[in-house]
């Protein structure tokens, strides 16, 4: 019986890495060893980036809410505290969308927050 050597799987594995490295600068896209290192590093960057994306969006939402609060004579922390005491359970993403799309509704929310703090 013939001995099976791993040539087919090795080639498939290497081609998979080289396909992932397509478009990389210089020899990183054509040489297996450097391509493998570049793909591993880019995977780490992608993993970290997915976490940072969540942080960045939250920061943007908070900045938008804060700006809208200042237009209504409040600061962000007292507004959020007032909403919590008033029992309004809107997340920051929705609050920022309301602040942009419907300023009148956001003003009503700030009034509700002010009443809850009294």
Beta strands, then each sheet from edge to edge (+ up, - down):
end
